């Protein structure tokens, strides 16, 4: 069996592909040229669980769940949670739902609305892997050891600065993997050699911002 350099740590990897993002994000028929990289068993450990969690958070987002492009994936998510072997995961999903108070700009309580708690560390871990994987896929090299990855995976927060994001990535290389489901863009920062910015957009409504920059002393990378 041929060996490859792991896209994430540089160790010898097997011939198994790590798809970015996972196939479960897409609609059938699946795009034949989905981005993928080679990864060692250690870096892939737990990746499938993180991928499932990431997918489910995206699909539960209020601006995604009712989209025609997401119906097939939402049905798939529901079927997966209903499986007997997914009892523990299903329980965790149910326990994540809660209620929040809605308030007017003047602070008047308008009522309550359903919401869900997000495991931020787990979600950003998956998003960070996608950014690093796409770096390897597009640039033909893994992220250097003296660089670190940061992601902003809060769609509401990113959408509030949509004009700035659009302006920043205007003219940058872009690849649409599946229309209405997933596309991404990237650019190199001119003021920081080797630093890159990444924009990953799921279902045209769930953006993830990522940066790969030189490590800062005392700041841990994702």
C-alpha positions, 0 to 999 in steps of 0.5 A, spaced: 500 500 500 502 506 498 504 511 503 503 519 503 505 525 508 499 526 513 496 533 511 496 535 518 502 533 522 507 530 516 507 523 519 506 517 514 499 516 512 495 511 509 491 511 503 485 513 506 482 520 504 479 525 509 474 529 505 473 536 507 467 537 509 464 530 510 460 527 504 454 527 509 454 535 508 452 534 500 446 532 496 446 526 492 449 525 487 455 527 490 460 531 487 465 527 484 471 532 485 470 533 493 476 536 496 480 530 500 487 529 503 491 524 506 491 523 514 494 519 519 490 514 523 492 519 529 489 525 526 483 522 524 482 519 530 475 522 532 474 526 526 468 522 524 464 524 530 466 531 530 464 531 522 457 528 524 457 534 530 459 539 525 454 537 520 448 537 525 450 544 528 450 547 521 443 543 519 440 546 525 441 553 524 435 557 523 437 559 516 439 552 514 434 547 516 428 549 512 432 550 505 430 546 499 438 544 499 438 542 506 432 537 506 435 531 504 441 532 509 436 534 515 432 527 513 439 523 513 441 527 520 434 525 523 434 517 521 441 517 524 439 519 530 434 514 531 438 508 530 439 504 536 447 505 536 446 512 536 442 513 543 448 516 547 448 521 541 441 522 541 440 523 548 446 529 548 442 532 542 436 532 546 439 535 552 442 541 548 436 544 546 433 550 551 429 556 551 432 563 551 428 570 552 427 574 546 428 582 548 426 588 544 432 593 543 429 597 549 430 591 553 422 589 554 421 581 554 418 579 548 417 571 550 421 565 549 424 561 543 427 555 542 435 554 542 441 549 542 447 549 546 453 548 542 460 545 544 464 550 541 471 547 542 468 541 538 465 545 533 471 549 532 476 543 532 472 540 526 472 547 522 479 548 524 481 541 520 477 543 514 481 550 514 488 546 514 485 540 510 483 545 504 490 549 505 493 542 503 488 541 498 489 548 494 496 550 496 499 543 495 503 543 502 501 542 509 500 548 514 507 549 516 509 548 524 510 555 525 503 557 523 497 556 527 490 556 525 484 560 528 477 560 526 470 564 527 465 559 526 459 563 529 454 564 523 450 570 526 457 574 528 460 573 521 453 575 518 453 582 522 460 583 518 458 581 511 460 587 508 467 587 510 467 579 509 465 580 502 470 586 501 475 582 503 474 576 499 472 580 493 477 577 487 479 572 491 480 565 488 473 561 489 471 554 488 464 552 488 464 544 490 456 543 490 451 549 488 447 551 494 451 547 499 458 548 499 463 553 497 470 556 499 474 562 498 481 563 500 487 569 499 494 570 502 495 576 506 500 581 503 502 584 510 504 577 513 508 573 509 505 566 508 499 568 512 492 566 509 485 567 510 479 562 508 472 563 507 467 557 508 460 557 506 455 552 507 448 552 504 449 559 502 447 562 510 452 558 514 459 562 514 466 560 517 472 564 517 479 562 518 486 564 518 493 561 518 498 566 521 505 565 524 504 563 531 504 568 537 508 566 543 503 564 549 497 563 544 495 556 543 493 554 536 487 550 535 
